[in-house]
C-alpha cells in the first residue's frame, strides 16, 4: 500500500474510529424513575470482540484478476508482515457479484485486536510499506496502477460482537 494510500487509509480510519467511538459508547443513563447499579457491569446484550476495517472495492470491467494479481504482489506480503509483527490478527478478501453497477465486488477485511491497536499504527506500518513497495515514487506508481483497475467505494470500521 502506498504512503498516500496508507495516509488516506489512516485518515479514513481515524475519522471512522471517532464516529464509531461516539456511536458505540455505552451510557449509564436510565429511564426516568428507574434505578441502576454500577456494580453489575454492562447490560449490553453482547460482548465486544475484535475490530475490523472493511474496504469496499469495485474492480473495473474485466480487470478483477489483474487487481487480484496486484494484491497478491504487495498487499498479501504487507498483511503477512503485519501479522508477523502482531499489528493485525488476520485479513481476508471476499469476492462476489456486485448487486448493482454501483456496488462493490471485493471486500478487503483487516482484523485488529481492539481500538487501541490503532494508536501509533502509522509509525509501525510505514517502515513495512517502504520495505515492501519501495520509496515514494514506487508507491506513487503502484497507486496509479491500482487506480487503473479498481475504484475504492469506501472504508468502514466495525467491531465484532458476540450475542449473549
N, C-alpha and C positions, 0 to 999 in steps of 0.2 A: 504494500500500500504506500503511496507516495506521501511526502511530507504534507503536501497540500491536502491529499485525501485524509491523512491522519489528523491534520488540523481541523478539517471540515468534520470529520468523524468525532474528534474530541469536542469541538464546539457544539455540534448537534447533541452529543451525549450529555454534555454539561447542561444544556438547555432542557433536554428531556428529563434529566435527573432532577432538576429543580422543580419541574412540573410534577414529576412522579412523587417527589417528597411531599409537595403540597397536597396532592390528590390522595395519597395513601396514608397521610398522618392520622393516627388514631387519637380521638379525643376522649376525655373522661367525663364529658358533659352528659347529663341525663335529662330525660323529660321532666318538666315541672312537677314537683310533688313527690318524685321518687328519690330514693337514696341509693348511693353506690358505695362500694367498698374498694379502696385502693389496694387491699391486701390480696385480692383474688386474681390479679393479673388481667390480661386481655380477655375480653369476652368475644373477640372476633371468632367467627365460625371456621377459621382456617389457621394454619401455621405458615409462616413466611419461609421461603426457600431461596434458592439462588436467583440471580438477576440475569436476564437475557437481553442482549442488544440484537434487534432484528433489522436487517436491511432488505428492503423490497426492491428487486431488480427486474426490469423488463428488458430482455435481450431483443436486439433488432432482428427483424425477419431473416431467417436463415443463418443467424450468427450465434446461435446458442452453443454449439460445440466449440466455436472459436473462443467464446468467452470462457467456457469451462477449461479450455487449454491454458488460457491466461491465468485463471485461478489456480490451476494445478502447478503452474510455474512459480509463482511468488506467494500467493495467498496461503496455500497449503503449508509451504515452508515456514512462513511467518507465524501462522497459527500453531504449528507444531513447536516452534521455538518458544512461543508464549506459554504453551502448556508445560514445556520442559522447565521454564523459569517460574512456574506456578503463578503466572499472571492471569491465566484463564483456566477454567475447569474443563471446558470442551468447546467444540464448534461443530456445526452441522450445516449442510446445504440441502434444502428441499427444492425439488423441481416438480413443476406441474403445469397444466394448461392454464393460460390466462382466461378468466371468465368473460372479460370484455377487452376491447383493444387498448383500454387504459389501465389494465390490471397488470400485476407482476406475474412472472413465470418462474422466478427463482427467489428463494428466501434464504439469506445468509444469516446464521444464528450463532452468536458467541455467548457462552455462559461464563459468568463471573460469580465468585463465591458470595458476594454481597455488595451493597452500595459502596462500602469503604474501599473496595478493590479499585475504584476509580480515582482515589486520591493519589496524586503524583504519577498517574499512569503514563502520561505522555513522556515524561523523563525516562521511563523504563522501556517504552516501545520505540522511541526514536532511534536508539542505537541498533535495535533489531532490524528496523527498516533500512537503515544505512548499510548494515552488513549484508542484507539480502538483496536489496534493489539498487544499491549504489548511492551516489550523491544526488544533489538536487536536480541536475539536468537529466539523469537517467530516470528519476522518479517522475519528472515532468513528462518525459516521453512515454512512460508507462501509463500515466493518467490520460494522455491524449489517445493512446492506442485503445485503452479500455472504453473511452467515450465513443469510439467509432463502432463498438459492437453492443453497447448496452446503455440504458438510462437508469439512474437511481431514482426510484419513485418516493423514497422516504426511509427514515430510520425511526425505530421505536424502541424504548427501553421498558421492559416489563419484568415484574417479579413473579417467579413461580410460586404458587401456593398449593397447599395440600388441605383439602377439606377435613374438618374434624369429624 
